[in-house]
Amino acid sequence: MSPYQLFRLARLILLMLLGTVFLSLARGRPVSRRLRLLVLALLAVAALGYVNFGFFHPGRGHVHYWDAFHYFMGAKYLPELGYSKLYEATYAAGRELGAFDYITQLRDLETRANEVTILGAQPLGRIAELFGQIADNVTDVTTQIDNVSTSLLGNRSALEANARSLSALADQVRTLSGSFASDKLAAAIDSIRWLILALLVIAAIGAAVPAGGALVTGWWLRGWLRAGGAATPPPAPVSPFSA
């Protein structure tokens, strides 16, 4: 008897014991301390049965190679092989590498699926066709993912260009910030203030000179007119037609 057959027999015995215990509990039997310990022990041993009672996979370690094979190879080559051609392709590849010389018979997954009948119906009869459709959908999804990847690469180039532009702008802002430091800015404001004051003084001088000239000229004309008014006015001319 192989180790796996022993594991199956042990699980069957555990199932029968657990069924007996729960049946007795369902019939209203008082729960004693000994019964509680028995139930806990059976549950612990049943949990160990999931990992073959700690032996995992005798001769192959703790890795379940059959599951790992289907999870990896079946998913990777589903678009090319579908569901029913995985074993055939694996055998062909293994024979090319010099392996699998001990295999004399292959399992036809499609035939085995068609043999499953439930009340005269074959629910898995179209399994190859269904997995072929899944493979086509997976191929379409792969194509869409490739297109998205290409778009992301283009967006990455654009984002890198924007990042370089923002970095250059940040350098210019830092340079401008350094040129407008607090002491330099105060000196610039003082210079502008003195420049404005000088312009105001020049404008005041420019306005005062014409005003002073006009005032002096007005005083001179006033004095000249007063001096001319004090002299005797000339006699009025006499008309020859007067009597």
Phi and psi in degrees as GROMACS dihedral restraints (atoms count N, CA, C in turn):
[ dihedral_restraints ]
;  ai    aj    ak    al  type     phi  dphi    fc
    3     4     5     6     1   -76.8    20    10
    4     5     6     7     1   160.9    20    10
    6     7     8     9     1   -57.1    20    10
    7     8     9    10     1   -37.6    20    10
    9    10    11    12     1   -68.9    20    10
   10    11    12    13     1   -32.7    20    10
   12    13    14    15     1   -68.1    20    10
   13    14    15    16     1   -36.9    20    10
   15    16    17    18     1   -64.7    20    10
   16    17    18    19     1   -39.9    20    10
   18    19    20    21     1   -62.6    20    10
   19    20    21    22     1   -42.6    20    10
   21    22    23    24     1   -63.3    20    10
   22    23    24    25     1   -40.9    20    10
   24    25    26    27     1   -64.2    20    10
   25    26    27    28     1   -41.1    20    10
   27    28    29    30     1   -64.8    20    10
   28    29    30    31     1   -39.9    20    10
   30    31    32    33     1   -65.1    20    10
   31    32    33    34     1   -38.2    20    10
   33    34    35    36     1   -64.3    20    10
   34    35    36    37     1   -41.5    20    10
   36    37    38    39     1   -64.2    20    10
   37    38    39    40     1   -42.6    20    10
   39    40    41    42     1   -61.2    20    10
   40    41    42    43     1   -41.0    20    10
   42    43    44    45     1   -62.8    20    10
   43    44    45    46     1   -40.7    20    10
   45    46    47    48     1   -66.9    20    10
   46    47    48    49     1   -41.8    20    10
   48    49    50    51     1   -64.2    20    10
   49    50    51    52     1   -44.6    20    10
   51    52    53    54     1   -64.3    20    10
   52    53    54    55     1   -39.4    20    10
   54    55    56    57     1   -62.9    20    10
   55    56    57    58     1   -39.3    20    10
   57    58    59    60     1   -64.9    20    10
   58    59    60    61     1   -43.4    20    10
   60    61    62    63     1   -63.9    20    10
   61    62    63    64     1   -48.2    20    10
   63    64    65    66     1   -68.8    20    10
   64    65    66    67     1   -29.4    20    10
   66    67    68    69     1   -67.3    20    10
   67    68    69    70     1   -40.9    20    10
   69    70    71    72     1   -66.0    20    10
   70    71    72    73     1   -35.9    20    10
   72    73    74    75     1   -68.1    20    10
   73    74    75    76     1   -37.0    20    10
   75    76    77    78     1   -68.2    20    10
   76    77    78    79     1   -24.1    20    10
   78    79    80    81     1   -83.4    20    10
   79    80    81    82     1     3.2    20    10
   81    82    83    84     1    87.8    20    10
   82    83    84    85     1    21.9    20    10
   84    85    86    87     1   -70.9    20    10
   85    86    87    88     1   136.9    20    10
   87    88    89    90     1   -59.6    20    10
   88    89    90    91     1   139.2    20    10
   90    91    92    93     1   -90.2    20    10
   91    92    93    94     1   108.9    20    10
   93    94    95    96     1   -93.6    20    10
   94    95    96    97     1   171.3    20    10
   96    97    98    99     1   -63.6    20    10
   97    98    99   100     1   -39.2    20    10
   99   100   101   102     1   -65.4    20    10
  100   101   102   103     1   -37.2    20    10
  102   103   104   105     1   -68.7    20    10
  103   104   105   106     1   -38.3    20    10
  105   106   107   108     1   -61.8    20    10
  106   107   108   109     1   -44.1    20    10
  108   109   110   111     1   -64.2    20    10
  109   110   111   112     1   -37.2    20    10
  111   112   113   114     1   -65.3    20    10
  112   113   114   115     1   -43.0    20    10
  114   115   116   117     1   -63.8    20    10
  115   116   117   118     1   -44.4    20    10
  117   118   119   120     1   -62.4    20    10
  118   119   120   121     1   -40.6    20    10
  120   121   122   123     1   -64.9    20    10
  121   122   123   124     1   -43.0    20    10
  123   124   125   126     1   -64.2    20    10
  124   125   126   127     1   -39.2    20    10
  126   127   128   129     1   -65.8    20    10
  127   128   129   130     1   -39.3    20    10
  129   130   131   132     1   -64.5    20    10
  130   131   132   133     1   -43.7    20    10
  132   133   134   135     1   -66.8    20    10
  133   134   135   136     1   -36.8    20    10
  135   136   137   138     1   -64.5    20    10
  136   137   138   139     1   -37.7    20    10
  138   139   140   141     1   -64.5    20    10
  139   140   141   142     1   -38.9    20    10
  141   142   143   144     1   -66.1    20    10
  142   143   144   145     1   -26.0    20    10
  144   145   146   147     1   -62.9    20    10
  145   146   147   148     1   -22.4    20    10
  147   148   149   150     1   -64.8    20    10
  148   149   150   151     1   -32.6    20    10
  150   151   152   153     1  -105.7    20    10
  151   152   153   154     1    32.2    20    10
  153   154   155   156     1    55.2    20    10
  154   155   156   157     1    41.9    20    10
  156   157   158   159     1    58.2    20    10
  157   158   159   160     1    35.2    20    10
  159   160   161   162     1    88.8    20    10
  160   161   162   163     1    -5.7    20    10
  162   163   164   165     1   -89.4    20    10
  163   164   165   166     1   -10.0    20    10
  165   166   167   168     1    54.1    20    10
  166   167   168   169     1  -115.0    20    10
  168   169   170   171     1  -120.1    20    10
  169   170   171   172     1    98.8    20    10
  171   172   173   174     1   -54.0    20    10
  172   173   174   175     1   128.7    20    10
  174   175   176   177     1    85.0    20    10
  175   176   177   178     1    -9.9    20    10
  177   178   179   180     1  -130.6    20    10
  178   179   180   181     1     6.1    20    10
  180   181   182   183     1    79.8    20    10
  181   182   183   184     1  -155.1    20    10
  183   184   185   186     1   -95.9    20    10
  184   185   186   187     1    -1.3    20    10
  186   187   188   189     1   -89.5    20    10
  187   188   189   190     1   131.0    20    10
  189   190   191   192     1   -89.6    20    10
  190   191   192   193     1    95.4    20    10
  192   193   194   195     1   -66.4    20    10
  193   194   195   196     1   -32.6    20    10
  195   196   197   198     1   -65.6    20    10
  196   197   198   199     1   -45.9    20    10
  198   199   200   201     1   -64.8    20    10
  199   200   201   202     1   -44.9    20    10
  201   202   203   204     1   -61.3    20    10
  202   203   204   205     1   -37.0    20    10
  204   205   206   207     1   -61.6    20    10
  205   206   207   208     1   -46.4    20    10
  207   208   209   210     1   -71.6    20    10
  208   209   210   211     1   -37.9    20    10
  210   211   212   213     1   -63.6    20    10
  211   212   213   214     1   -40.8    20    10
  213   214   215   216     1   -89.3    20    10
  214   215   216   217     1   -57.7    20    10
  216   217   218   219     1   -68.9    20    10
  217   218   219   220     1   -41.4    20    10
  219   220   221   222     1   -62.7    20    10
  220   221   222   223     1   -39.7    20    10
  222   223   224   225     1   -73.5    20    10
  223   224   225   226     1   -36.2    20    10
  225   226   227   228     1   -71.4    20    10
  226   227   228   229     1   -40.7    20    10
  228   229   230   231     1  -107.9    20    10
  229   230   231   232     1    19.9    20    10
  231   232   233   234     1   -61.5    20    10
  232   233   234   235     1   -43.3    20    10
  234   235   236   237     1   -61.3    20    10
  235   236   237   238     1   -33.1    20    10
  237   238   239   240     1   -86.0    20    10
  238   239   240   241     1   -38.2    20    10
  240   241   242   243     1  -107.2    20    10
  241   242   243   244     1   -17.7    20    10
  243   244   245   246     1    68.4    20    10
  244   245   246   247     1  -151.2    20    10
  246   247   248   249     1   -96.0    20    10
  247   248   249   250     1   -32.3    20    10
  249   250   251   252     1   -94.8    20    10
  250   251   252   253     1    -8.0    20    10
  252   253   254   255     1  -106.8    20    10
  253   254   255   256     1     9.8    20    10
  255   256   257   258     1   -68.0    20    10
  256   257   258   259     1   -46.0    20    10
  258   259   260   261     1   -64.9    20    10
  259   260   261   262     1   -41.4    20    10
  261   262   263   264     1   -63.0    20    10
  262   263   264   265     1   -44.9    20    10
  264   265   266   267     1   -66.2    20    10
  265   266   267   268     1   -38.0    20    10
  267   268   269   270     1   -64.4    20    10
  268   269   270   271     1   -41.4    20    10
  270   271   272   273     1   -66.2    20    10
  271   272   273   274     1   -42.1    20    10
  273   274   275   276     1   -62.9    20    10
  274   275   276   277     1   -43.3    20    10
  276   277   278   279     1   -66.5    20    10
  277   278   279   280     1   -38.9    20    10
  279   280   281   282     1   -66.0    20    10
  280   281   282   283     1   -38.0    20    10
  282   283   284   285     1   -66.8    20    10
  283   284   285   286     1   -33.7    20    10
  285   286   287   288     1   -66.1    20    10
  286   287   288   289     1   -26.9    20    10
  288   289   290   291     1   -91.2    20    10
  289   290   291   292     1     0.5    20    10
  291   292   293   294     1    86.5    20    10
  292   293   294   295     1    17.6    20    10
  294   295   296   297     1  -110.1    20    10
  295   296   297   298     1   176.3    20    10
  297   298   299   300     1    62.7    20    10
  298   299   300   301     1    27.3    20    10
  300   301   302   303     1   -72.4    20    10
  301   302   303   304     1   -14.7    20    10
  303   304   305   306     1   -87.0    20    10
  304   305   306   307     1    -9.0    20    10
  306   307   308   309     1   -82.9    20    10
  307   308   309   310     1   126.6    20    10
  309   310   311   312     1  -115.1    20    10
  310   311   312   313     1    -8.0    20    10
  312   313   314   315     1  -148.7    20    10
  313   314   315   316     1   136.4    20    10
  315   316   317   318     1  -110.1    20    10
  316   317   318   319     1   146.8    20    10
  318   319   320   321     1   -88.6    20    10
  319   320   321   322     1   122.0    20    10
  321   322   323   324     1   -86.7    20    10
  322   323   324   325     1   106.4    20    10
  324   325   326   327     1   -65.1    20    10
  325   326   327   328     1   -37.4    20    10
  327   328   329   330     1   -67.2    20    10
  328   329   330   331     1   -41.4    20    10
  330   331   332   333     1   -65.3    20    10
  331   332   333   334     1   -41.2    20    10
  333   334   335   336     1   -65.2    20    10
  334   335   336   337     1   -36.0    20    10
  336   337   338   339     1   -67.4    20    10
  337   338   339   340     1   -37.4    20    10
  339   340   341   342     1   -70.3    20    10
  340   341   342   343     1   -21.2    20    10
  342   343   344   345     1   -76.9    20    10
  343   344   345   346     1   -14.3    20    10
  345   346   347   348     1   -76.7    20    10
  346   347   348   349     1   119.7    20    10
  348   349   350   351     1  -128.5    20    10
  349   350   351   352     1   138.4    20    10
  351   352   353   354     1  -128.5    20    10
  352   353   354   355     1   108.9    20    10
  354   355   356   357     1    55.0    20    10
  355   356   357   358     1    42.3    20    10
  357   358   359   360     1    84.0    20    10
  358   359   360   361     1    -9.8    20    10
  360   361   362   363     1   -96.0    20    10
  361   362   363   364     1   154.9    20    10
  363   364   365   366     1  -115.6    20    10
  364   365   366   367     1    86.9    20    10
  366   367   368   369     1   -66.3    20    10
  367   368   369   370     1   -22.5    20    10
  369   370   371   372     1  -103.9    20    10
  370   371   372   373     1    15.8    20    10
  372   373   374   375     1   -64.7    20    10
  373   374   375   376     1   -32.5    20    10
  375   376   377   378     1  -101.5    20    10
  376   377   378   379     1    27.8    20    10
  378   379   380   381     1   -66.5    20    10
  379   380   381   382     1   -38.1    20    10
  381   382   383   384     1   -63.9    20    10
  382   383   384   385     1   -43.2    20    10
  384   385   386   387     1   -64.0    20    10
  385   386   387   388     1   -41.0    20    10
  387   388   389   390     1   -64.0    20    10
  388   389   390   391     1   -43.2    20    10
  390   391   392   393     1   -70.9    20    10
  391   392   393   394     1   -27.7    20    10
  393   394   395   396     1   -64.5    20    10
  394   395   396   397     1   -40.9    20    10
  396   397   398   399     1   -63.9    20    10
  397   398   399   400     1   -39.6    20    10
  399   400   401   402     1   -62.4    20    10
  400   401   402   403     1   -40.3    20    10
  402   403   404   405     1   -62.2    20    10
  403   404   405   406     1   -41.1    20    10
  405   406   407   408     1   -63.0    20    10
  406   407   408   409     1   -41.6    20    10
  408   409   410   411     1   -63.8    20    10
  409   410   411   412     1   -40.1    20    10
  411   412   413   414     1   -63.3    20    10
  412   413   414   415     1   -39.1    20    10
  414   415   416   417     1   -63.4    20    10
  415   416   417   418     1   -43.0    20    10
  417   418   419   420     1   -61.4    20    10
  418   419   420   421     1   -42.3    20    10
  420   421   422   423     1   -63.8    20    10
  421   422   423   424     1   -39.5    20    10
  423   424   425   426     1   -62.0    20    10
  424   425   426   427     1   -42.1    20    10
  426   427   428   429     1   -62.7    20    10
  427   428   429   430     1   -43.0    20    10
  429   430   431   432     1   -64.0    20    10
  430   431   432   433     1   -38.5    20    10
  432   433   434   435     1   -65.3    20    10
  433   434   435   436     1   -39.0    20    10
  435   436   437   438     1   -62.8    20    10
  436   437   438   439     1   -41.2    20    10
  438   439   440   441     1   -64.1    20    10
  439   440   441   442     1   -41.3    20    10
  441   442   443   444     1   -63.6    20    10
  442   443   444   445     1   -39.3    20    10
  444   445   446   447     1   -62.8    20    10
  445   446   447   448     1   -41.6    20    10
  447   448   449   450     1   -63.1    20    10
  448   449   450   451     1   -42.0    20    10
  450   451   452   453     1   -63.4    20    10
  451   452   453   454     1   -39.3    20    10
  453   454   455   456     1   -65.3    20    10
  454   455   456   457     1   -35.9    20    10
  456   457   458   459     1   -64.7    20    10
  457   458   459   460     1   -42.4    20    10
  459   460   461   462     1   -62.7    20    10
  460   461   462   463     1   -42.5    20    10
  462   463   464   465     1   -64.2    20    10
  463   464   465   466     1   -34.4    20    10
  465   466   467   468     1   -64.1    20    10
  466   467   468   469     1   -42.0    20    10
  468   469   470   471     1   -61.9    20    10
  469   470   471   472     1   -43.3    20    10
  471   472   473   474     1   -64.1    20    10
  472   473   474   475     1   -40.4    20    10
  474   475   476   477     1   -66.2    20    10
  475   476   477   478     1   -37.4    20    10
  477   478   479   480     1   -65.3    20    10
  478   479   480   481     1   -39.9    20    10
  480   481   482   483     1   -63.1    20    10
  481   482   483   484     1   -43.8    20    10
  483   484   485   486     1   -62.3    20    10
  484   485   486   487     1   -37.7    20    10
  486   487   488   489     1   -64.8    20    10
  487   488   489   490     1   -39.8    20    10
  489   490   491   492     1   -65.6    20    10
  490   491   492   493     1   -41.1    20    10
  492   493   494   495     1   -63.0    20    10
  493   494   495   496     1   -43.2    20    10
  495   496   497   498     1   -65.0    20    10
  496   497   498   499     1   -34.5    20    10
  498   499   500   501     1   -66.2    20    10
  499   500   501   502     1   -42.2    20    10
  501   502   503   504     1   -64.1    20    10
  502   503   504   505     1   -41.0    20    10
  504   505   506   507     1   -62.9    20    10
  505   506   507   508     1   -39.1    20    10
  507   508   509   510     1   -64.3    20    10
  508   509   510   511     1   -38.3    20    10
  510   511   512   513     1   -63.5    20    10
  511   512   513   514     1   -42.8    20    10
  513   514   515   516     1   -64.1    20    10
  514   515   516   517     1   -39.7    20    10
  516   517   518   519     1   -64.7    20    10
  517   518   519   520     1   -40.5    20    10
  519   520   521   522     1   -64.2    20    10
  520   521   522   523     1   -39.8    20    10
  522   523   524   525     1   -63.0    20    10
  523   524   525   526     1   -45.2    20    10
  525   526   527   528     1   -63.8    20    10
  526   527   528   529     1   -38.1    20    10
  528   529   530   531     1   -64.8    20    10
  529   530   531   532     1   -37.7    20    10
  531   532   533   534     1   -67.8    20    10
  532   533   534   535     1   -35.8    20    10
  534   535   536   537     1   -71.6    20    10
  535   536   537   538     1   -25.5    20    10
  537   538   539   540     1  -102.0    20    10
  538   539   540   541     1    42.8    20    10
  540   541   542   543     1   -65.2    20    10
  541   542   543   544     1   166.3    20    10
  543   544   545   546     1   -61.4    20    10
  544   545   546   547     1   -44.0    20    10
  546   547   548   549     1   -70.6    20    10
  547   548   549   550     1   -40.3    20    10
  549   550   551   552     1   -67.8    20    10
  550   551   552   553     1   -39.1    20    10
  552   553   554   555     1   -65.2    20    10
  553   554   555   556     1   -40.2    20    10
  555   556   557   558     1   -64.4    20    10
  556   557   558   559     1   -40.6    20    10
  558   559   560   561     1   -64.2    20    10
  559   560   561   562     1   -40.1    20    10
  561   562   563   564     1   -64.5    20    10
  562   563   564   565     1   -39.4    20    10
  564   565   566   567     1   -65.6    20    10
  565   566   567   568     1   -40.8    20    10
  567   568   569   570     1   -63.1    20    10
  568   569   570   571     1   -41.3    20    10
  570   571   572   573     1   -62.9    20    10
  571   572   573   574     1   -42.6    20    10
  573   574   575   576     1   -64.8    20    10
  574   575   576   577     1   -37.7    20    10
  576   577   578   579     1   -63.8    20    10
  577   578   579   580     1   -45.3    20    10
  579   580   581   582     1   -66.9    20    10
  580   581   582   583     1   -35.0    20    10
  582   583   584   585     1   -64.2    20    10
  583   584   585   586     1   -43.6    20    10
  585   586   587   588     1   -63.0    20    10
  586   587   588   589     1   -41.5    20    10
  588   589   590   591     1   -62.8    20    10
  589   590   591   592     1   -41.8    20    10
  591   592   593   594     1   -64.1    20    10
  592   593   594   595     1   -40.5    20    10
  594   595   596   597     1   -63.5    20    10
  595   596   597   598     1   -39.2    20    10
  597   598   599   600     1   -64.1    20    10
  598   599   600   601     1   -39.7    20    10
  600   601   602   603     1   -64.9    20    10
  601   602   603   604     1   -44.0    20    10
  603   604   605   606     1   -63.0    20    10
  604   605   606   607     1   -40.4    20    10
  606   607   608   609     1   -65.4    20    10
  607   608   609   610     1   -38.4    20    10
  609   610   611   612     1   -65.3    20    10
  610   611   612   613     1   -41.8    20    10
  612   613   614   615     1   -64.0    20    10
  613   614   615   616     1   -43.1    20    10
  615   616   617   618     1   -62.3    20    10
  616   617   618   619     1   -32.8    20    10
  618   619   620   621     1   -80.0    20    10
  619   620   621   622     1   -31.0    20    10
  621   622   623   624     1   -73.9    20    10
  622   623   624   625     1   -34.1    20    10
  624   625   626   627     1   -63.6    20    10
  625   626   627   628     1   -52.1    20    10
  627   628   629   630     1   -62.4    20    10
  628   629   630   631     1   -36.4    20    10
  630   631   632   633     1   -66.0    20    10
  631   632   633   634     1   -40.7    20    10
  633   634   635   636     1   -65.8    20    10
  634   635   636   637     1   -38.9    20    10
  636   637   638   639     1   -63.0    20    10
  637   638   639   640     1   -42.4    20    10
  639   640   641   642     1   -64.5    20    10
  640   641   642   643     1   -38.1    20    10
  642   643   644   645     1   -66.2    20    10
  643   644   645   646     1   -43.5    20    10
  645   646   647   648     1   -64.8    20    10
  646   647   648   649     1   -41.5    20    10
  648   649   650   651     1   -63.7    20    10
  649   650   651   652     1   -39.2    20    10
  651   652   653   654     1   -65.2    20    10
  652   653   654   655     1   -41.8    20    10
  654   655   656   657     1   -61.6    20    10
  655   656   657   658     1   -41.2    20    10
  657   658   659   660     1   -64.6    20    10
  658   659   660   661     1   -45.8    20    10
  660   661   662   663     1   -62.7    20    10
  661   662   663   664     1   -36.6    20    10
  663   664   665   666     1   -64.8    20    10
  664   665   666   667     1   -44.1    20    10
  666   667   668   669     1   -66.7    20    10
  667   668   669   670     1   -37.6    20    10
  669   670   671   672     1   -66.5    20    10
  670   671   672   673     1   -40.7    20    10
  672   673   674   675     1   -66.4    20    10
  673   674   675   676     1   -39.1    20    10
  675   676   677   678     1   -64.2    20    10
  676   677   678   679     1   -40.1    20    10
  678   679   680   681     1   -66.9    20    10
  679   680   681   682     1   -37.7    20    10
  681   682   683   684     1   -72.6    20    10
  682   683   684   685     1   -30.5    20    10
  684   685   686   687     1   -72.7    20    10
  685   686   687   688     1   -25.5    20    10
  687   688   689   690     1   -74.6    20    10
  688   689   690   691     1   -23.0    20    10
  690   691   692   693     1   -73.0    20    10
  691   692   693   694     1   160.6    20    10
  693   694   695   696     1   -75.6    20    10
  694   695   696   697     1   132.5    20    10
  696   697   698   699     1   -75.3    20    10
  697   698   699   700     1   149.0    20    10
  699   700   701   702     1   -67.1    20    10
  700   701   702   703     1   151.6    20    10
  702   703   704   705     1   -65.6    20    10
  703   704   705   706     1   151.4    20    10
  705   706   707   708     1   -75.7    20    10
  706   707   708   709     1   143.9    20    10
  708   709   710   711     1   -68.9    20    10
  709   710   711   712     1   145.7    20    10
  711   712   713   714     1   -99.3    20    10
  712   713   714   715     1   138.1    20    10
  714   715   716   717     1   -83.5    20    10
  715   716   717   718     1   138.7    20    10
  717   718   719   720     1   -73.4    20    10
  718   719   720   721     1   -12.6    20    10
  720   721   722   723     1   -91.8    20    10
  721   722   723   724     1     0.6    20    10
  723   724   725   726     1   -75.4    20    10
  724   725   726   727     1   156.5    20    10
